[in-house]
Amino acid sequence: MSKKVLVATSKPFAKEAVDSISMLAKEAGYQLVLLESYTQQQDLVNAVADVDAMIIRSDDVTAEVLANAKNLKIVVRAGAGYDNIDLKAAREKGVVAMNTPGQNSNAVAEVVFGLMLHLARRGYSGKSGTELKGKKLGIHAYGNVGVMVNKIAKGFDMEVFAYDPFVAKEKMTADGVTPVDAMAKLYETCDYVSIHLPKMKETIGLVNFDLMSKMKKGAAIINTAREEVVDEPSLLEMFGQRKDFFYAADVAPKCKDEIAAKYGDRSFFTAKKMGAQTEEANINAGIAAIKQIINFFRTGDTTFQVNK
């Protein structure tokens, strides 16, 4: 019996991505089902009833979804972050959860510099701004996106530093990055800090007032990771106490309206999370997801499993 693969995307893939996923699924002998632009979580709960595999984007794979997915063996999040999957429930049900690391990295890295330039040029308001050339850039978590941010920073002739206790210093040094031993040192040293932390119990609220208050005069934070890694009360306190502090994100905090009203000239937030919103990233992540499903069923490949 052929495998049934559900593509569940409240924010749909680009057409070319869907076409590529469909082609690869057909070649593998799989039946593909699309659930696009749905507005009710119950639609997803209903759609998983008889599928063997599922591809999602920002969609919430909750314990309820998993409980109704009688045949589900694998769910792949087309993207890097996977906090929208209940990993514990998936593990208990024997469902392999994967992400597609690296596929969106360049798209996110480009957004980092779009936000950075917006702040540096004071929102293109006509006010005198600053240049990125010669500035110190700190990368908080040197994963796939961090690597791409470093590559682009080199073109701006920036001096790059990074803090990541899980990445070998030799790797950073080989990439022309100066590793630092402590988070505080990164924030003290750099003119810009770009955050690329995953959302985990250990990282929620990690970037707090104590850390931010150590930043240089005129320093800025760019957050394209998750809103929760920056403590919101601390962010408001920082804006209130430091008239030289800047912040931009494509993961807007809940207090964004208050920040925009009071400190609009020192902040910027995109209308929604924009990091992976490119046709190229769409296509790359979608193709990677279906290939990982095919390899999982054919050879048992669990290379990108995140709920071991």
C-alpha positions in Angstrom: 0.0 0.0 0.0 1.4 3.4 -0.9 2.3 5.9 1.8 0.1 8.9 2.3 1.9 12.2 2.9 0.1 15.3 4.2 1.5 18.8 3.5 -0.2 20.9 6.1 0.6 24.6 5.7 -1.5 27.4 7.1 1.2 29.6 5.4 1.5 27.7 2.1 4.7 26.9 0.3 5.5 28.6 -3.0 3.9 26.9 -6.0 7.2 25.7 -7.3 7.9 24.1 -3.9 4.6 22.3 -4.0 5.2 21.2 -7.5 8.6 19.8 -6.6 7.2 18.0 -3.5 4.4 16.5 -5.6 6.8 15.3 -8.3 9.2 13.6 -5.8 6.3 12.1 -3.9 4.8 10.7 -7.1 8.2 9.3 -8.2 8.4 7.5 -4.8 4.9 6.1 -5.3 3.4 8.1 -2.5 -0.1 9.8 -2.3 0.2 13.5 -1.6 -2.6 15.4 0.2 -2.5 19.2 0.6 -4.0 21.2 3.5 -3.2 24.8 2.6 -4.3 28.1 4.1 -6.5 26.5 6.8 -7.7 28.7 9.6 -8.8 26.2 12.3 -6.6 23.9 14.2 -9.4 21.3 14.0 -8.8 21.1 10.3 -5.3 19.8 10.9 -6.6 17.4 13.6 -9.0 16.0 11.1 -6.6 15.8 8.2 -4.0 13.6 9.9 -6.3 10.7 10.6 -4.9 8.3 8.0 -1.6 9.8 6.9 1.8 8.1 7.2 3.9 11.2 7.1 3.5 14.9 7.4 5.3 18.1 6.2 4.6 21.3 8.1 5.9 24.8 8.4 4.7 27.0 11.3 1.8 24.6 12.0 1.3 23.3 15.5 1.6 19.5 15.9 0.1 19.2 19.3 -0.6 16.1 21.4 -4.2 16.2 20.1 -3.0 16.2 16.5 -0.7 13.3 17.2 -3.4 11.3 19.0 -5.6 11.5 16.0 -2.8 10.5 13.6 -3.2 6.7 13.8 -0.7 5.8 11.1 1.8 8.6 11.4 5.4 7.6 11.5 7.2 10.9 10.7 6.6 14.6 10.7 9.1 17.0 9.2 9.2 20.7 10.0 10.3 22.5 6.8 12.7 24.9 8.5 15.1 25.0 11.4 12.9 25.8 14.5 10.7 23.0 15.7 9.2 24.3 18.9 5.8 24.0 17.2 6.0 20.2 17.5 5.1 18.5 20.8 8.3 16.4 20.9 7.4 14.5 24.0 4.1 13.4 22.7 5.7 12.5 19.4 8.3 10.4 21.1 5.7 8.7 23.3 3.7 7.8 20.2 6.8 6.6 18.3 6.7 9.3 15.7 10.0 10.6 14.4 10.2 14.4 14.3 12.7 16.1 12.0 13.6 19.6 10.9 15.5 20.7 7.7 18.5 22.6 9.1 20.3 24.9 6.8 17.7 25.2 4.1 16.5 28.7 5.2 19.9 29.9 6.5 20.7 32.3 3.7 17.2 33.8 3.7 17.3 34.5 7.4 20.9 35.9 7.2 19.8 38.4 4.5 17.0 39.6 6.7 19.5 40.1 9.5 21.3 42.6 7.3 18.1 44.2 6.1 17.2 44.9 9.7 20.7 46.0 10.6 20.8 48.5 7.7 17.4 49.8 8.7 18.6 50.7 12.1 22.0 52.0 11.0 20.3 54.4 8.5 17.7 55.5 11.0 14.8 54.0 9.0 15.8 55.9 5.9 14.1 58.9 7.5 16.6 61.5 6.2 18.5 61.6 9.5 22.2 60.9 9.5 23.1 57.3 10.2 26.1 55.1 10.5 27.9 52.6 8.4 28.3 48.9 9.0 31.9 48.9 7.8 34.4 48.5 10.6 31.7 47.7 13.2 31.9 44.7 15.5 29.2 42.1 15.0 28.4 39.5 17.6 26.7 36.3 16.6 24.9 34.7 19.5 24.8 31.0 18.6 27.0 30.0 15.6 24.8 27.5 13.8 23.8 27.3 10.1 22.4 30.9 10.1 25.3 32.3 12.1 27.7 30.9 9.5 25.8 32.7 6.7 25.6 35.9 8.7 29.4 35.8 9.1 29.9 35.3 5.3 27.7 38.3 4.5 29.4 40.4 7.3 32.7 39.9 5.6 31.4 41.7 2.5 30.5 44.7 4.7 34.1 44.6 6.2 32.7 44.0 9.7 34.7 42.4 12.5 32.9 39.3 13.6 32.7 37.7 17.1 30.6 34.7 18.2 29.5 32.9 21.4 28.4 29.3 21.2 29.7 26.8 23.8 28.5 23.9 21.5 30.7 24.9 18.5 34.4 24.3 18.5 36.5 27.5 18.7 38.6 26.0 15.9 35.6 26.0 13.6 34.9 29.7 14.3 38.5 30.7 13.9 38.7 28.9 10.6 35.8 30.9 9.4 37.5 34.2 10.4 35.4 34.6 13.5 36.8 35.6 16.9 35.2 33.2 19.6 34.4 34.6 23.0 34.2 32.6 26.2 31.1 34.3 27.8 27.8 35.8 26.7 28.5 39.0 28.6 31.7 39.4 26.7 29.9 39.2 23.4 27.4 41.9 24.4 30.0 44.1 25.9 32.2 44.0 22.8 30.0 44.4 19.9 28.1 47.2 18.2 25.5 44.7 16.9 24.5 41.4 18.3 22.5 39.0 16.1 20.6 36.4 18.0 20.1 32.9 16.6 19.2 30.9 19.7 16.6 28.1 19.5 13.6 28.4 21.8 14.2 26.0 24.7 13.5 26.0 28.4 17.1 27.1 28.9 16.9 30.0 26.4 13.6 31.6 27.2 14.3 35.0 28.6 18.0 34.4 28.4 18.8 37.8 26.9 17.8 39.9 29.9 18.5 43.4 31.2 21.7 42.4 32.9 23.1 41.2 29.6 21.7 44.1 27.5 22.8 46.8 29.9 26.4 45.8 29.3 26.2 46.9 25.6 28.1 49.8 24.2 26.7 53.2 23.5 24.6 53.1 20.3 24.6 49.3 20.2 21.8 47.3 18.6 20.3 43.8 18.9 18.9 42.0 15.9 16.5 39.1 16.7 15.5 36.7 13.9 15.3 33.7 16.3 12.3 33.6 18.6 10.6 36.4 20.5 10.8 34.5 23.8 14.6 34.4 24.0 14.6 38.1 24.8 13.0 39.0 28.1 10.2 41.6 27.3 10.2 43.5 30.7 14.0 43.7 30.3 13.6 45.0 26.8 11.2 47.7 27.9 13.5 48.6 30.8 16.5 48.9 28.4 14.6 51.2 26.0 13.6 53.4 28.9 17.0 53.6 30.6 19.2 53.7 27.5 18.3 56.3 24.9 21.2 55.0 22.8 19.8 51.4 22.5 18.4 49.9 19.3 16.4 46.8 18.6 15.0 45.2 15.5 13.3 41.8 15.0 11.2 39.8 12.6 9.8 38.0 15.7 8.1 41.0 17.3 7.6 41.0 21.0 4.1 41.2 22.5 5.0 44.7 23.7 5.8 45.9 20.1 3.1 48.5 20.0 4.3 50.1 23.2 7.9 50.1 21.9 6.9 51.5 18.5 4.9 54.3 20.1 7.6 55.3 22.6 10.8 54.4 20.8 9.9 54.1 17.1 13.0 55.8 16.0 15.1 53.2 17.7 13.2 50.0 16.8 11.7 48.1 13.9 9.6 45.0 13.6 8.5 43.3 10.4 4.8 42.6 9.9 5.3 38.9 10.6 8.2 36.5 10.8 10.1 37.1 7.5 13.3 35.1 7.9 12.3 32.2 5.7 9.8 34.0 3.5 11.6 33.7 0.2 10.7 31.5 -2.8 14.2 30.0 -2.6 14.0 29.0 1.0 10.4 27.7 0.5 11.6 25.5 -2.3 14.8 24.3 -0.5 13.0 23.4 2.7 10.1 21.7 1.0 12.3 19.6 -1.2 14.5 18.7 1.8 11.4 17.6 3.8 10.0 15.2 1.2 13.5 13.8 0.5 13.9 13.1 4.3 10.6 11.3 4.4 11.5 9.2 1.4 14.9 8.3 2.9 13.3 7.5 6.2 10.8 5.0 4.7 13.4 3.5 2.3 16.5 3.2 4.5 15.4 4.2 8.0 17.5 7.4 7.8 16.9 9.5 10.9 19.8 11.9 10.4 17.8 15.1 11.2 15.6 13.6 14.0 15.1 16.1 16.9 13.2 14.0 19.4 15.6 11.1 20.0 
